[in-house]
Amino acid sequence: MVGVVTIRPMKPTDIESCLHIERATYPTPWTEGIFRDELAGPGRAYLVAETAEGIVGYGGLLLVIPEAHVTTVTVAPDHRGGRVGTRLMLNLAEIAVESGATSLTLEVRTSNLQAQALYQRFGMAPVGVRKRYYRDEDALVMWVHDIHGEEYMNRLAEIQKGLE
């Protein structure tokens, strides 16, 4: 049981909690310096998912209008399956739309079928592969276009309804 999940902007004081999740998730985790650089960088939006237990996930977005690039969506291993990733993606997609982006893109491990299914719910489709993107594995490049259109807004509204 995940409990009530609140999504809020990431603060520098959240980095330590995010590092614990990062290290538990990835073979080559981001460092504290990478998190600090990302938080301070222009055109970036980073969010955390928080419950009464503390931070259980985080996500990031790089805005290079007209594109928005999802840099990370990471959920603590013991909180997966509780729709935390969906909540993070929904908020990131909304930020992208509000910022004037017309498309949303990301890379995902070719073996991470659960994440690919999440991104497909957000209308993202595979468009290519980046060889050895993760050093030990290829990345699937996924995109969705026309995120400012009525059809995409309806998709986000349906996803939101499913979370209520």
C-alpha positions as CSV (number, residue, x, y, z in Angstrom):
1,M,0.0,0.0,0.0
2,V,1.5,3.3,-1.1
3,G,-0.9,5.6,0.8
4,V,-1.5,9.3,-0.1
5,V,1.1,10.5,-2.6
6,T,1.9,14.2,-2.9
7,I,3.8,15.4,-5.9
8,R,5.9,18.6,-5.3
9,P,8.9,20.3,-6.8
10,M,12.3,18.8,-5.8
11,K,14.4,20.8,-3.4
12,P,18.2,20.5,-2.9
13,T,17.4,19.0,0.6
14,D,15.6,16.1,-1.2
15,I,18.7,15.0,-3.1
16,E,19.9,12.6,-0.3
17,S,16.6,10.7,-0.4
18,C,16.6,10.6,-4.1
19,L,20.2,9.2,-4.1
20,H,19.1,6.3,-2.0
21,I,16.4,5.4,-4.5
22,E,18.8,6.0,-7.4
23,R,21.4,3.6,-5.9
24,A,18.7,1.0,-5.3
25,T,17.5,1.2,-8.9
26,Y,20.3,1.7,-11.3
27,P,23.6,0.0,-12.0
28,T,25.2,3.4,-12.8
29,P,23.4,5.8,-10.6
30,W,23.4,9.6,-10.8
31,T,25.7,11.3,-8.4
32,E,24.9,14.1,-6.0
33,G,26.6,16.5,-8.4
34,I,24.4,15.4,-11.3
35,F,21.3,16.0,-9.2
36,R,22.5,19.4,-8.1
37,D,23.5,20.4,-11.7
38,E,20.1,19.2,-13.0
39,L,18.2,21.2,-10.3
40,A,20.2,24.3,-11.0
41,G,20.1,24.0,-14.8
42,P,17.8,26.3,-17.0
43,G,14.7,24.8,-18.5
44,R,14.4,21.9,-16.0
45,A,11.6,20.8,-13.8
46,Y,12.2,18.1,-11.1
47,L,9.5,16.6,-8.9
48,V,9.4,14.3,-6.0
49,A,6.6,11.9,-5.0
50,E,6.2,11.9,-1.2
51,T,4.1,9.8,1.2
52,A,4.0,9.8,5.0
53,E,7.1,7.5,4.8
54,G,9.1,10.2,2.9
55,I,10.2,10.5,-0.7
56,V,9.2,7.4,-2.8
57,G,10.0,8.6,-6.3
58,Y,11.1,11.4,-8.5
59,G,11.0,12.6,-12.0
60,G,12.6,15.2,-14.2
61,L,12.0,17.2,-17.4
62,L,14.3,19.1,-19.7
63,L,12.5,21.8,-21.7
64,V,14.0,22.7,-25.0
65,I,10.8,24.2,-26.6
66,P,9.1,22.9,-28.7
67,E,10.3,19.6,-27.1
68,A,10.2,18.3,-23.6
69,H,12.6,15.5,-22.6
70,V,11.8,13.3,-19.7
71,T,15.2,12.8,-18.0
72,T,14.1,10.4,-15.3
73,V,11.1,8.8,-13.7
74,T,12.3,6.6,-10.8
75,V,10.2,4.9,-8.1
76,A,11.6,3.2,-5.0
77,P,11.6,-0.6,-5.5
78,D,9.2,-1.2,-2.5
79,H,6.7,1.4,-3.9
80,R,6.5,0.1,-7.5
81,G,3.0,-0.9,-8.7
82,G,1.3,1.8,-6.6
83,R,0.9,4.3,-9.5
84,V,3.6,6.6,-8.3
85,G,5.3,6.6,-11.7
86,T,1.9,7.4,-13.3
87,R,1.5,10.4,-11.0
88,L,5.0,11.6,-11.7
89,M,4.5,11.2,-15.5
90,L,1.2,13.0,-15.4
91,N,2.7,16.0,-13.6
92,L,5.7,16.1,-16.0
93,A,3.4,15.9,-19.0
94,E,1.3,18.7,-17.6
95,I,4.4,20.9,-17.0
96,A,5.5,20.2,-20.6
97,V,2.1,21.3,-22.0
98,E,1.9,24.4,-19.8
99,S,5.5,25.3,-20.9
100,G,4.5,25.3,-24.5
101,A,6.1,22.1,-25.6
102,T,4.5,20.3,-28.5
103,S,6.2,16.9,-28.1
104,L,7.5,14.7,-25.3
105,T,10.4,12.3,-25.6
106,L,12.6,10.0,-23.5
107,E,14.9,7.0,-23.5
108,V,14.1,3.8,-21.7
109,R,16.0,0.6,-21.3
110,T,15.0,-2.0,-23.9
111,S,14.5,-4.5,-21.1
112,N,12.3,-2.2,-19.0
113,L,8.9,-3.4,-20.3
114,Q,7.0,-2.0,-17.2
115,A,8.3,1.5,-17.9
116,Q,7.6,1.2,-21.6
117,A,4.0,0.2,-20.8
118,L,3.7,3.3,-18.6
119,Y,5.0,5.6,-21.3
120,Q,2.7,4.0,-23.9
121,R,-0.3,5.0,-21.7
122,F,0.9,8.5,-22.2
123,G,0.8,8.1,-26.0
124,M,4.5,7.6,-26.4
125,A,5.6,5.3,-29.2
126,P,9.1,3.8,-30.0
127,V,10.9,5.6,-32.8
128,G,14.4,4.2,-32.6
129,V,17.2,2.7,-30.6
130,R,20.3,4.3,-29.1
131,K,23.0,1.6,-29.0
132,R,24.7,1.2,-25.6
133,Y,23.0,4.3,-24.3
134,Y,23.2,2.8,-20.8
135,R,26.7,1.4,-21.3
136,D,25.4,-2.1,-20.6
137,E,22.2,-1.9,-22.6
138,D,20.5,-0.2,-25.5
139,A,17.8,2.5,-25.0
140,L,14.5,2.6,-26.8
141,V,13.7,6.2,-27.9
142,M,10.0,7.1,-27.4
143,W,8.1,10.1,-28.6
144,V,4.6,11.6,-28.5
145,H,3.7,14.6,-30.6
146,D,0.9,17.2,-30.5
147,I,0.8,17.2,-26.7
148,H,-0.9,20.6,-26.8
149,G,-3.9,19.2,-28.8
150,E,-7.4,18.3,-27.5
151,E,-6.8,14.5,-28.0
152,Y,-3.7,14.5,-25.7
153,M,-5.5,16.7,-23.2
154,N,-8.3,14.1,-23.1
155,R,-5.7,11.4,-22.6
156,L,-4.2,13.2,-19.6
157,A,-7.7,13.8,-18.2
158,E,-8.5,10.1,-18.5
159,I,-5.3,9.1,-16.7
160,Q,-6.0,11.6,-14.0
161,K,-9.5,10.2,-13.5
162,G,-8.0,6.7,-13.1
163,L,-5.9,8.0,-10.2
164,E,-8.9,9.4,-8.3
